[in-house]
Amino acid sequence: MRKLHKKKGPRRSFKKILAHNLIMKGKIETTEARAKEIKPLIEKAITLAKKNNLASLRLLLSRLSKDSANKIFYELAQKYKDRKSGYLRIMKIGGQRKRDAASMVLIEFV
């Protein structure tokens, strides 16, 4: 688990916001550490949504924002119903952020 230079509460909130942005936009540009941290969170959420029952929806609502949970449950789960895993792709952009030289990546849905 990466700490991302934050304490537990702010880190949890930050990951939830990053996941929300990725789910709503489809792809985001972020650092490699952040992308690797949210990838399992979103992939587990999609796998949970593929069960297509009320308990899964309620679990998603408890873990993500309402808009994100609904989009995963009603749209993305249907899109990936035949795919076993690997719903996200992380591609290195090749550049580094200027202020701290963190390697930048693009994380997107396959």
C-alpha positions as a Markdown table, in Angstrom:
| # | Residue | x | y | z |
|---|---|---|---|---|
| 1 | Met | 0.0 | 0.0 | 0.0 |
| 2 | Arg | 1.4 | 3.4 | -1.0 |
| 3 | Lys | 0.9 | 6.2 | 1.5 |
| 4 | Leu | 1.0 | 9.0 | -1.2 |
| 5 | His | 2.3 | 11.4 | 1.5 |
| 6 | Lys | -1.1 | 11.5 | 3.3 |
| 7 | Lys | -2.6 | 10.1 | 6.5 |
| 8 | Lys | -5.3 | 7.4 | 6.4 |
| 9 | Gly | -8.4 | 9.5 | 6.1 |
| 10 | Pro | -7.2 | 12.0 | 3.5 |
| 11 | Arg | -5.6 | 9.1 | 1.5 |
| 12 | Arg | -8.9 | 7.2 | 1.5 |
| 13 | Ser | -10.8 | 10.2 | 0.3 |
| 14 | Phe | -8.1 | 11.0 | -2.3 |
| 15 | Lys | -8.3 | 7.5 | -3.8 |
| 16 | Lys | -12.1 | 7.8 | -3.9 |
| 17 | Ile | -11.9 | 11.1 | -5.8 |
| 18 | Leu | -9.3 | 9.7 | -8.2 |
| 19 | Ala | -11.5 | 6.7 | -8.9 |
| 20 | His | -14.6 | 8.9 | -9.4 |
| 21 | Asn | -12.7 | 11.0 | -11.9 |
| 22 | Leu | -11.5 | 8.0 | -13.8 |
| 23 | Ile | -14.9 | 6.4 | -13.9 |
| 24 | Met | -16.7 | 9.5 | -15.1 |
| 25 | Lys | -14.1 | 10.6 | -17.7 |
| 26 | Gly | -12.9 | 7.3 | -18.9 |
| 27 | Lys | -9.2 | 8.2 | -18.8 |
| 28 | Ile | -7.0 | 10.4 | -16.7 |
| 29 | Glu | -3.4 | 11.5 | -16.7 |
| 30 | Thr | -1.8 | 11.0 | -13.3 |
| 31 | Thr | 1.4 | 9.8 | -11.7 |
| 32 | Glu | 2.4 | 6.1 | -11.9 |
| 33 | Ala | 2.1 | 5.5 | -8.1 |
| 34 | Arg | -1.4 | 7.0 | -8.0 |
| 35 | Ala | -2.5 | 4.9 | -11.1 |
| 36 | Lys | -1.2 | 1.7 | -9.6 |
| 37 | Glu | -3.0 | 2.5 | -6.4 |
| 38 | Ile | -6.5 | 3.0 | -7.9 |
| 39 | Lys | -6.3 | 0.2 | -10.5 |
| 40 | Pro | -7.2 | -2.7 | -8.1 |
| 41 | Leu | -9.9 | -0.6 | -6.5 |
| 42 | Ile | -11.7 | 0.0 | -9.7 |
| 43 | Glu | -11.2 | -3.5 | -11.1 |
| 44 | Lys | -12.6 | -5.1 | -8.0 |
| 45 | Ala | -15.6 | -2.7 | -8.2 |
| 46 | Ile | -16.3 | -3.7 | -11.8 |
| 47 | Thr | -16.0 | -7.4 | -10.9 |
| 48 | Leu | -18.4 | -6.9 | -8.0 |
| 49 | Ala | -20.9 | -5.0 | -10.3 |
| 50 | Lys | -20.9 | -7.9 | -12.7 |
| 51 | Lys | -22.7 | -10.1 | -10.2 |
| 52 | Asn | -25.7 | -7.8 | -10.9 |
| 53 | Asn | -27.6 | -8.0 | -7.6 |
| 54 | Leu | -28.8 | -5.5 | -5.0 |
| 55 | Ala | -26.1 | -6.4 | -2.5 |
| 56 | Ser | -23.4 | -5.5 | -5.1 |
| 57 | Leu | -25.0 | -2.2 | -5.8 |
| 58 | Arg | -25.2 | -1.3 | -2.1 |
| 59 | Leu | -21.5 | -2.3 | -1.6 |
| 60 | Leu | -20.5 | -0.1 | -4.5 |
| 61 | Leu | -22.5 | 2.8 | -3.1 |
| 62 | Ser | -20.7 | 2.4 | 0.2 |
| 63 | Arg | -17.3 | 2.4 | -1.4 |
| 64 | Leu | -17.7 | 5.0 | -4.2 |
| 65 | Ser | -19.8 | 8.1 | -4.9 |
| 66 | Lys | -23.3 | 7.7 | -6.0 |
| 67 | Asp | -22.7 | 8.7 | -9.7 |
| 68 | Ser | -19.6 | 6.5 | -9.9 |
| 69 | Ala | -21.4 | 3.5 | -8.4 |
| 70 | Asn | -24.3 | 3.8 | -10.8 |
| 71 | Lys | -22.1 | 4.2 | -13.8 |
| 72 | Ile | -20.1 | 1.1 | -12.9 |
| 73 | Phe | -23.2 | -1.0 | -12.1 |
| 74 | Tyr | -25.4 | 0.0 | -15.0 |
| 75 | Glu | -22.9 | 0.8 | -17.8 |
| 76 | Leu | -19.4 | -0.6 | -17.3 |
| 77 | Ala | -20.5 | -4.0 | -15.8 |
| 78 | Gln | -22.6 | -4.6 | -19.0 |
| 79 | Lys | -19.7 | -3.5 | -21.2 |
| 80 | Tyr | -17.3 | -6.0 | -19.6 |
| 81 | Lys | -19.6 | -8.9 | -18.8 |
| 82 | Asp | -17.7 | -11.2 | -21.2 |
| 83 | Arg | -14.2 | -10.1 | -20.0 |
| 84 | Lys | -12.7 | -12.0 | -17.0 |
| 85 | Ser | -10.3 | -9.2 | -15.8 |
| 86 | Gly | -8.0 | -6.5 | -17.0 |
| 87 | Tyr | -10.5 | -3.7 | -17.4 |
| 88 | Leu | -7.9 | -0.9 | -17.1 |
| 89 | Arg | -4.7 | -0.1 | -19.0 |
| 90 | Ile | -1.8 | 2.0 | -17.7 |
| 91 | Met | 0.4 | 3.5 | -20.4 |
| 92 | Lys | 3.5 | 5.5 | -19.7 |
| 93 | Ile | 3.4 | 8.9 | -21.4 |
| 94 | Gly | 7.1 | 9.2 | -21.4 |
| 95 | Gly | 7.4 | 12.5 | -19.6 |
| 96 | Gln | 8.0 | 13.6 | -16.1 |
| 97 | Arg | 6.2 | 16.2 | -14.1 |
| 98 | Lys | 8.4 | 19.3 | -13.9 |
| 99 | Arg | 8.2 | 20.2 | -10.2 |
| 100 | Asp | 9.1 | 16.8 | -8.8 |
| 101 | Ala | 10.1 | 14.6 | -11.8 |
| 102 | Ala | 7.3 | 12.1 | -11.1 |
| 103 | Ser | 6.8 | 9.7 | -14.0 |
| 104 | Met | 3.4 | 10.4 | -15.6 |
| 105 | Val | 1.0 | 7.8 | -17.0 |
| 106 | Leu | -2.3 | 7.6 | -18.7 |
| 107 | Ile | -4.8 | 5.2 | -17.1 |
| 108 | Glu | -7.9 | 4.3 | -19.1 |
| 109 | Phe | -10.5 | 1.7 | -19.6 |
| 110 | Val | -9.8 | -1.0 | -22.2 |
